[in-house]
């Protein structure tokens, strides 16, 4: 007889390891390892699907900057069923640019997970940015057009739209919309 609490603990540990292994694979520029973390069904848009699409995508991304350090922090995971889950991972990423300057990104990954061959994998991983620090100046969002936080959360606007007493105090997230 299996212990459901141990099964649950093992599930969370396995999925959390994906985020940690991803950070290590990115920072060590290990294309094979990063590809092994994604499902064969992962879609990397114009780069293709599965391992080949994953490696083509990351090869292009990694050419844009030098050394990096990804620090994984909060990781909230919700199990959908026996083979699917979703999660949100907070991360602080530091990247050296080709001009030797450093940028610091505060971001969150919105993940979908699936079981494949008995192991958990990323089905998809989307990054959303709070800000990037460039040469000591904080810029809301990301230098390139990307979804930003907290605007990406529907609950953010829901809170401020229903809390009439504080509606005029809605903090500006710097949204480009």
Protein Blocks (a to p, Z undefined) as FASTA:
>chain_A
ZZfklmmmmmmmmmmmmmmmmmmmmmnopaklmmmmpcfkbcehjnogcjllmmmmmmmm
mmmpccdddddfbdddddfblmbccdddddddddddfkopacddddddddddddeehiac
dfbdcdddfbdceehiacehjfbacdddfklpmklmmmmmmmmmlmmmoccehiaZZ
